[in-house]
Each structure stands twice: as C-alpha cells, then as structure tokens.
Amino acid sequence: MSSLRVRGGIRLSGEIIPQGAKNEALQVICATLLTKEEVIISNIPDIIDVVKLIDILKSLGVKVKELAKGKYSFNSENIDLNYLQNDDFINNAKKLRGSIMLVGPLLSRFGSASIPRPGGDKIGRRRLDTHFVNFQKLGAKLDYNSSNKMYSITSKKSLIGANILLDEASVTGTANIIMSSVLAEGSTTIYNAACEPYIQQLCKLLNNMGANIEGIGSNLLKITGTTILNGANHEILPDMIEIGSWIGLAAMTRSRLKIKNVSWDNLGQIPDVFRKMGIKIIKEGDDILIPEHTNGYSISNYIDGSILTISDAPWPGFSPDLISIILVVATQANGSTLIHQKMFESRLFFVDKLIDMGAKIILCDPHRASVIGHDFKSSLKPTIMTSPDIRAGIALLIAALSASGESIIQNVEQIDRGYENIVERLKSIGADIDRL
C-alpha cells in the first residue's frame, strides 16, 4: 500500500487536460464483446480500474492492441467462456465493480455469463437487482451458487424484447440492459433509464455498430433488436468528475488553472453548482479558466435567504461523485452550506479526517453534513490520513494541497483507480507532491 507526501499551501498555475471518462470507458470496453469485428476506442484513461477490465477481456480471448496512447483496438471474435469459471477471473472480477457490465454483452451474444459479487468502493449499498431482475424479464434464468458466491445467468434461446421499468435509474444497470437488448428478438423499452452522457455515448457507439436505439438522452429508450453488430470507432468524452475535481482544487488553493477541452455541453449542472459556491468559472471556447480567488469565494444563499443545500441526483442532477469535492470546497468558503448525499449512505464518513484538519463540519447523519466555511481566515492543518474510496481520496488530496505543511495520504491506490498519473499531473502545475 503506497502513500503520498503532500506539502500544501502552495498556489498552483498552468493547464490541465482532463483524462477520458472512467465510467464511460468501462461501459464501451464491455460493449466490444457484442461483435466479432474490430472496435477502436480512443481517449481511454490509464487508470487501475480500466487496466483491470482490459486484462480480464484479454484473458477471455479478446485481442487487444494499443494503437497509440489511450487508443486501443478490440477484437472479440474468439471468446473463451470457460474462463468465467477460472479462479483468476473470479478474483479479478471481485475487485472491480465495472465487471458486472460483462454480463449483458456476454448473455446477449452467447446466451451465458457468470460473475462473482463485484467489488468497488465501499460507499454504501449498490444493489444488483436492477441488473438480474431485468435480465430475467428478457427471458434469462438466474442461478446463484452459494459455495463460490457466483451468479450464473443463462438463456437457452435468444433473449426476447420486453417492456422494462427500472426500479432505480442505475447507470450500470441501464448500460447492462441496453447491451443485453440490442441483439434480442423484437423490441425493448427501458423506462426510468439513466441518461448520463456516459449512457448516451454507449448508445451512440452501439448505433454506430448497427444497433437501433431511439430516445438517446431521455429516460425512455426503445431498442429494436438486430441479429449482428459490426465494428466501429469511438472516442470517449473527457471525465466530468475529474473536471469538477480540478475546479475544486483551483478554488481551495486559490490558483489560476485552465482546464482544456472539457466538452462543455456535457458538463450538465457542474459549472452552475460550483458558481453557487462562489467560484468564478470562465468559459473560453471549450476550455474552463479558474482565476485566482485571492479574496476567497462566498456561498450564494437562496433568494429567500435560506442556507444553500447541495444534493446529488440522477442525471441531469448533480453527480454524487462530486459531493465529496463540493464538501471540501465548502470548508474554506465564506458562508455555510448543507451537503446532502442522497444516493450512498457511507460516502460522507471521510469527514472525520477533515474535522481532524480543523474543518468546521457537523455530520448530521450518514447522508448529511453541515459545513461552516473558514473563508481562508485559517488554513486546514496537515495530517496523516487514509483514502477510503476514489472520490473521498481526491477530496482529501485537495484538502492536503490547501493545508500549510506536510500531509501523508495512505492507501493511494484508491485514487489511482480513478485518476491517471495524478502525481505527475499535479507536479506539472507546481504541486509539491511525491509518491512514497
């Protein structure tokens, strides 16, 4: 388990190019299993979770070639389904939440898939019902082996289209049902579908491969099944969560940063929410400029004078992945805010580390935290802390970079799961940071 040594309190400057979107990458890489033909994907981020998924595909028999930095070709002509029973697959899939999205394309194309209970961040309950219940609606049969804790899903004949109403707008659940439906007989409707840009991108890729998906960008998708899909080229969007992280970093360190090629039209509410926190966000073409906040930033109250509440919601609501970042930003704001993490009940438990650093936070319950900002009248204190998950990890890193003095962040592998070359990229804008 490696650590980061951070000497904070330094103002940064320069340009940052966001990496490709982690969540989109996991989806579209799994989608390459739906065709025998070559699929080329560019802007793939070099992060642990994505590398693990690519390694799993290689072991399944997918021919993977690196064409350039972040650009890969995938050929899934010959797939070894026996690998799904291999201990190596079971161990690797357990460590990766995104492995659940292997099931949809494998079931759709081969009529069979197996998966252990997937891993990922310990941020609260992340149910699998949305996936498996709806596979059954498409005609598949689910079995669970309690001895090895493996789920097996099979279909003796082609999946049959169905009308599906999702019990929650799950992103991975929606992606899985889409991928299982594109080769099904007849038509499938998915209501209450997640409609994040990542899902839109998956649908666009599948349509380019020959699928027939209507309603892209809405919560009602209609999929007309086809018999075969072909190859395609696809470019992954910049990671909106990383963009939000850079905005938070610039504000907390009172730095001038330019974030390049952000795909502004796909950022949703992110710019407006940070503006509510008092952060100046300047749009320059498809770039974002964050000027130095020499005099700090002030939280905007509501028109009636009540305290600002920032909460997460399914798209087009504010992403739950950025709640941790907003909470850290609030610790140095001028004003108070209530942070409401609705979707995951364990995601705010990292605030005790911020309290140890001197932040004024009251954890009201597992979902809500009240934050009183310092307005930079006092800085956070450096400390030794452990990263519990990807987003809490980057939030703690931002806190450490703003704190005057030396901090140590342990279990940095959690950050590496979602952020590419984080040390080198921070050093490029002037951060004093080393990997131990």
Order of alpha helices (4+ residues) and beta strands (2+ residues): beta-beta-alpha-beta-alpha-beta-beta-alpha-alpha-beta-alpha-beta-beta-beta-alpha-beta-alpha-beta-beta-beta-alpha-beta-alpha-beta-beta-beta-alpha-beta-alpha-beta-beta-beta-alpha-beta-alpha-alpha-beta
